[in-house]
Amino acid sequence: MHTVTRVPAVAGRFYPKDPELLRAELESYLPHSGKITPAIGCVVPHAGYMYSGHVAGAVFARLEIPQCCIVLCPNHTGRGHPLAIMSAGAWQTPLGAAEIDSQLAARLKQSFPPLTEDAEAHRTEHAAEVEIPFLQTRRPGFTFVPIALGTGRLEILEALGEALAQALADSGPVLLVASSDMNHYENDAITRAKDQKAIERMLALDAKGLYEVVMTEKISMCGFGPAVAMLTAAKRLGASQVDLVRYATSGDVSGDREMVVGYAGIVVR
């Protein structure tokens, strides 16, 4: 397999293209106080840094970032395969190249054969990309495996979660990063009420319950798939504690409370 270097799709839009400006902005979102803990997984938002960077940063600042991460994200573009993995190469950001962990990717594909090699699904997708500079800052030289999910079928998401746990059962620490924003484009009060219901299910380590509440309450949580897979895997790997680190909406930054997006930062350990 020839190696691919993925160039940034949203540098200069979702976050600064200039390395110095990016470093300064990341530092402003990564509080230095508080206890650093190892974790199995997390949920972090993926909007433009000015809106959700403080929520993602609050999570990443608290975590002991291992050498390797799996970044699960939704497929917003509709391009490529609905279970798309990249197994080789690197992702370029203004902070340098983040290498893909080919050995772990191979284990994941063995554990879950429906995962399909597909760089196209990742090429213009922002949801994994915006997490990489945070991880590069907290753990320079980290490696990762990106997986973009374009399916919302519960049985597939649960099977992926089980397979992730199986692949990671004998490995050293690997962090499962589920990239997701919460409810979209309703007013602040409705969004907070809907998001609270989804957050309750995540805090209960209830992957199926999260899926069901997203469907029945019509919560437009774009990364519920990554979150369901991550929670399924985390529970199988022995997770017992879930913390809501921070919650906010875009209205907290923009002042517009009529049409907001919700952001939750969650740690699973």
VOGU-3710 file (C-alpha; in Angstrom, 3 decimals, decimal comma):
1> mhtvtrvpav> 0,000/0,000/0,000  1,494/3,341/-0,958  1,541/5,881/1,809  -0,638/8,951/1,593  0,022/12,314/3,179  -3,324/13,946/3,838  -3,111/17,708/3,567  -5,248/19,826/5,910  -8,753/20,522/4,609  -9,858/23,164/7,127
11> agrfypkdpe> -6,663/24,924/8,331  -7,295/28,644/8,054  -11,032/28,129/8,528  -11,696/25,972/11,617  -8,338/26,789/13,195  -5,324/29,002/12,349  -3,089/28,016/9,443  -0,090/29,814/10,940  1,783/27,451/13,341  2,576/30,158/15,908
21> llraelesyl> -0,996/31,443/16,003  -2,268/27,872/16,214  0,071/27,043/19,105  -0,988/30,163/20,987  -4,676/29,418/20,454  -4,277/25,793/21,542  -2,410/26,885/24,677  -5,293/29,237/25,531  -7,713/26,278/25,385  -5,553/23,843/27,360
31> phsgkitpai> -5,809/24,750/31,051  -2,765/23,632/33,060  -4,578/23,149/36,358  -6,193/19,933/37,506  -5,328/16,281/37,665  -4,121/14,366/34,602  -5,831/10,972/34,311  -5,469/8,005/31,991  -8,702/7,269/30,111  -10,164/4,709/27,748
41> gcvvphagym> -12,179/7,155/25,683  -13,558/10,640/25,326  -16,141/12,668/23,423  -14,912/16,000/22,067  -16,523/18,566/19,749  -15,199/19,477/16,312  -16,514/22,920/15,444  -14,301/25,893/14,676  -11,942/26,445/17,601  -13,473/29,817/18,456
51> ysghvagavf> -16,759/28,050/19,224  -15,801/24,689/20,696  -12,031/24,771/21,268  -12,477/25,566/24,965  -14,624/22,432/25,417  -12,256/20,123/23,503  -9,262/21,683/25,271  -10,785/21,108/28,723  -10,973/17,380/27,878  -7,554/17,025/26,262
61> arleipqcci> -5,874/18,979/29,098  -7,215/16,485/31,637  -6,154/13,335/29,779  -2,915/11,439/29,873  -2,577/11,095/26,095  -1,052/7,701/25,231  1,341/7,154/22,340  -1,521/5,922/20,157  -5,115/7,094/19,624  -8,043/5,973/17,498
71> vlcpnhtgrg> -10,023/8,958/16,216  -13,615/8,083/15,308  -15,552/10,758/13,473  -18,784/11,159/11,519  -18,708/11,469/7,744  -20,263/14,875/7,029  -19,368/14,898/3,335  -21,054/11,670/2,248  -17,916/10,779/0,299  -16,296/7,382/0,327
81> hplaimsaga> -17,131/4,218/2,225  -19,421/4,337/5,305  -16,789/2,470/7,389  -13,614/4,187/6,205  -10,182/3,643/7,710  -6,741/4,879/6,679  -3,934/2,447/7,479  -0,783/4,163/6,273  0,801/7,542/5,765  0,429/10,722/7,772
91> wqtplgaaei> -1,867/13,694/8,263  -0,203/17,057/7,868  -1,232/19,952/10,107  0,407/23,346/10,621  2,226/21,710/13,586  3,782/18,958/11,437  2,903/15,412/10,409  0,887/13,013/12,568  1,742/9,454/11,537  -0,862/6,720/11,155
101> dsqlaarlkq> -0,219/3,615/13,262  -0,202/0,939/10,533  0,118/-2,006/12,927  -2,907/-0,968/14,960  -4,879/-0,234/11,771  -4,105/-3,746/10,509  -5,306/-5,224/13,834  -8,532/-3,238/13,620  -9,250/-4,392/10,062  -8,595/-7,981/11,116
111> sfppltedae> -10,902/-7,560/14,103  -13,641/-5,862/12,018  -13,385/-6,779/8,305  -16,144/-4,333/7,197  -13,632/-1,496/7,836  -12,590/-0,431/4,352  -9,392/1,285/3,255  -10,610/4,647/1,952  -8,714/7,937/2,001  -11,471/9,685/0,028
121> ahrtehaaev> -13,902/9,634/2,966  -11,265/11,477/5,024  -9,928/13,899/2,440  -12,230/16,875/3,090  -13,783/15,708/6,382  -13,101/18,168/9,221  -14,311/16,177/12,235  -11,141/14,165/12,850  -8,750/16,799/11,525  -9,582/19,445/14,141
131> eipflqtrrp> -8,665/17,057/16,986  -5,166/16,313/15,654  -3,463/19,619/16,649  -4,754/19,183/20,232  -3,250/15,685/20,351  0,013/16,887/18,753  0,286/19,580/21,419  -0,435/17,270/24,337  1,607/14,324/23,012  4,167/15,322/20,362
141> gftfvpialg> 4,955/12,385/18,099  1,719/10,524/18,868  0,366/8,100/16,260  -3,261/7,440/15,406  -5,800/5,591/13,300  -8,648/7,607/11,719  -12,058/6,006/11,151  -14,925/7,934/9,514  -18,416/6,547/10,050  -21,134/7,193/7,496
151> tgrleileal> -23,573/4,699/8,998  -26,118/5,188/11,758  -27,121/1,531/12,106  -26,985/0,464/15,743  -25,958/-3,150/15,108  -22,989/-2,043/12,983  -21,893/0,577/15,520  -22,128/-1,937/18,370  -20,232/-4,556/16,357  -17,507/-2,003/15,621
161> gealaqalad> -17,302/-1,154/19,334  -16,977/-4,822/20,274  -14,274/-5,291/17,624  -12,365/-2,217/18,852  -12,376/-3,665/22,371  -11,216/-7,032/21,071  -8,353/-5,435/19,113  -7,279/-3,327/22,108  -7,677/-5,982/24,813  -4,022/-7,049/24,696
171> sgpvllvass> -2,471/-3,759/23,591  -0,892/-1,010/25,606  -3,002/2,066/26,345  -4,876/3,472/23,348  -7,262/6,433/23,636  -10,580/6,223/21,765  -11,511/9,740/20,653  -15,138/10,136/19,536  -15,459/13,413/17,650  -18,985/14,814/17,881
181> dmnhyendai> -20,959/17,992/18,243  -24,320/17,782/19,993  -27,711/19,149/18,891  -27,690/21,496/15,882  -29,576/24,630/14,853  -32,359/24,919/17,391  -32,623/27,524/20,101  -30,406/27,429/23,168  -33,056/26,174/25,613  -34,228/23,317/23,357
191> trakdqkaie> -30,626/22,349/22,551  -29,613/22,238/26,214  -32,667/20,125/27,125  -32,066/17,666/24,261  -28,347/17,463/24,903  -28,909/16,780/28,596  -30,847/13,628/27,671  -28,031/12,388/25,424  -25,376/13,289/28,007  -27,249/11,333/30,707
201> rmlaldakgl> -27,043/8,179/28,582  -23,318/8,715/27,960  -22,680/9,281/31,673  -24,453/5,959/32,304  -22,132/4,208/29,798  -25,309/3,281/27,915  -24,433/3,095/24,220  -27,783/1,653/23,139  -29,630/4,152/25,321  -27,712/6,986/23,651
211> yevvmtekis> -28,722/5,677/20,231  -32,369/5,358/21,291  -32,632/8,821/22,851  -30,965/10,431/19,806  -33,562/8,740/17,573  -36,682/9,242/19,702  -35,921/12,831/20,765  -34,612/13,794/17,294  -31,288/15,026/18,693  -29,109/16,082/15,751
221> mcgfgpavam> -25,870/14,846/17,364  -23,681/14,347/14,286  -21,212/11,972/15,946  -23,618/9,702/17,796  -22,145/6,815/15,760  -18,571/7,392/16,982  -19,911/7,891/20,533  -21,935/4,635/20,428  -18,920/2,685/19,134  -16,576/4,281/21,695
231> ltaakrlgas> -18,954/3,650/24,635  -19,507/0,043/23,544  -15,750/-0,539/23,372  -15,033/1,308/26,617  -17,585/-0,696/28,576  -16,163/-3,957/27,228  -12,657/-2,739/28,183  -13,754/-2,225/31,780  -14,694/1,465/31,937  -16,537/2,330/35,124
241> qvdlvryats> -16,550/6,113/35,360  -17,759/8,828/32,987  -17,324/12,546/33,674  -18,840/15,544/31,927  -15,858/17,905/31,822  -17,574/20,834/30,112  -20,748/21,685/28,225  -21,420/24,795/26,155  -23,325/25,983/23,126  -22,201/28,200/20,269
251> gdvsgdremv> -24,511/30,841/21,742  -22,125/31,208/24,691  -19,582/32,601/22,220  -21,695/34,215/19,510  -24,455/35,599/21,716  -27,018/34,231/19,255  -29,373/32,022/21,293  -31,852/31,350/18,487  -29,767/28,931/16,379  -27,070/27,156/18,330
261> vgyagivvr> -24,937/24,004/18,281  -24,237/22,143/21,512  -20,796/20,900/22,592  -20,070/18,289/25,261  -16,672/17,246/26,549  -16,765/13,809/28,175  -14,094/11,512/29,637  -14,601/7,752/29,982  -12,248/5,787/32,247
//
